[in-house]
Amino acid sequence: MRNSTRPDVSWILDDLVSVPHGRNAVLLSADGLQVAASAGVDRDLADQVAALASGMQALSRNGAGFVGDEQTPWQLTMVHYKNGFLFVIAAGAGSFLVTSAGRDVDVEGFSHRMTKAVDRLGEQLAVAPRQPAEPA
């Protein structure tokens, strides 16, 4: 679901995952709705990723106390699977970016690339929570 008042950033997500072993990227609003996706990510996959990533980032946020400071903001969650990685990264006010990569990806380089994409896009990635529809 794309917001017509926001620029289409799917090309930036395509660029992000164009590195060797990069796979997919989805930009989600704070309430877990797809805003943009890289090529090859259909609506069903984006919805599955949205549900998964929303739970992951919520759990990760609640782990701040274990790090030693409950007030520290969450920034990145990474899950390592046998055949690859899943990353969830804060991407501006009210949004987060979910990416996947194969097991041979340069994790440090890919993480840096995600951070640079978020920095480069700035407020374009800030997605306001959806508003309830006005009754007709």
C-alpha positions in Angstrom: 0.0 0.0 0.0 1.6 3.2 -1.1 0.8 6.6 0.3 0.2 8.9 -2.7 1.5 11.9 -0.7 4.9 10.3 -0.2 7.5 9.7 -2.9 7.9 6.2 -4.3 11.0 4.9 -2.6 10.8 1.3 -4.0 13.7 2.1 -6.3 15.9 2.9 -3.3 14.9 -0.4 -1.7 15.8 -2.2 -5.0 19.2 -0.5 -4.9 19.7 -1.5 -1.3 19.3 -5.2 -2.0 21.2 -5.1 -5.3 24.5 -6.0 -3.5 25.8 -9.6 -3.7 23.5 -11.9 -1.6 21.0 -9.1 -0.9 17.4 -10.4 -1.3 14.4 -8.3 -0.2 13.4 -5.1 1.5 10.1 -3.7 2.8 9.4 -0.4 4.3 6.7 -0.4 7.0 4.8 2.2 8.9 4.9 2.3 12.7 1.7 0.3 12.7 3.1 -2.4 10.5 1.6 -1.5 7.0 3.7 -1.8 3.9 4.7 1.5 2.4 7.2 0.3 -0.2 8.9 -2.9 -1.2 11.7 -4.0 -3.4 11.0 -5.8 -6.7 9.8 -9.4 -6.2 8.0 -8.7 -2.9 4.3 -9.2 -3.6 1.4 -8.1 -1.3 1.2 -11.5 0.5 4.9 -11.7 1.3 4.9 -8.0 2.4 1.9 -8.8 4.7 3.8 -11.8 6.2 6.9 -9.7 6.7 4.9 -6.9 8.3 3.4 -9.2 10.9 6.7 -10.8 11.7 8.7 -7.6 11.8 6.2 -5.7 13.9 6.4 -8.4 16.6 10.2 -8.6 16.3 10.7 -4.8 16.7 8.3 -4.6 19.6 10.0 -7.4 21.5 13.4 -5.9 20.7 12.3 -2.5 22.1 11.3 -4.2 25.3 14.8 -5.6 25.7 16.4 -2.2 26.4 16.5 -2.9 30.1 18.7 -5.9 29.5 21.1 -3.7 27.7 21.3 -1.6 30.8 19.2 1.4 30.0 15.4 1.2 29.5 15.4 4.6 27.8 17.8 3.7 25.1 16.1 3.7 21.7 15.9 0.5 19.7 17.8 0.7 16.4 18.4 -2.8 14.8 17.4 -6.4 15.2 19.2 -9.1 13.3 18.3 -12.8 13.1 20.7 -15.3 11.7 19.3 -18.3 9.9 21.2 -21.2 8.4 20.7 -19.7 4.9 20.6 -16.0 5.6 19.8 -13.0 7.7 16.7 -10.9 8.5 17.3 -7.3 9.6 14.7 -4.9 11.1 16.1 -1.3 11.4 14.5 1.9 12.7 14.0 4.1 9.6 12.8 7.5 10.6 10.0 8.7 12.8 7.2 6.1 12.8 8.7 3.6 10.3 11.1 0.7 10.0 12.9 -1.1 7.3 13.0 -4.9 7.0 15.6 -6.5 4.8 16.9 -10.0 4.0 20.1 -11.4 2.7 21.8 -14.7 2.0 24.2 -16.3 4.3 27.3 -15.1 2.4 26.4 -11.4 2.5 28.9 -9.1 4.1 26.8 -8.4 7.2 28.8 -5.3 8.2 28.7 -3.8 4.8 25.0 -4.6 4.4 24.1 -3.1 7.8 26.1 0.0 6.8 24.2 0.2 3.5 20.9 0.0 5.4 21.9 2.8 7.7 23.1 4.9 4.8 19.8 4.4 2.9 17.9 5.5 6.0 20.2 8.5 6.4 19.9 9.5 2.7 16.2 9.3 2.7 15.6 11.2 5.9 12.1 12.4 6.3 11.0 10.5 3.1 11.0 7.4 5.3 9.1 9.0 8.1 5.6 7.5 7.9 2.8 8.7 10.0 0.5 6.1 11.6 -2.6 5.6 9.6 -5.7 7.6 10.6 -9.1 6.0 11.0 -11.4 6.6 8.1 -14.0 9.4 8.6 -17.6 8.1 8.6 -19.4 9.0 5.4 
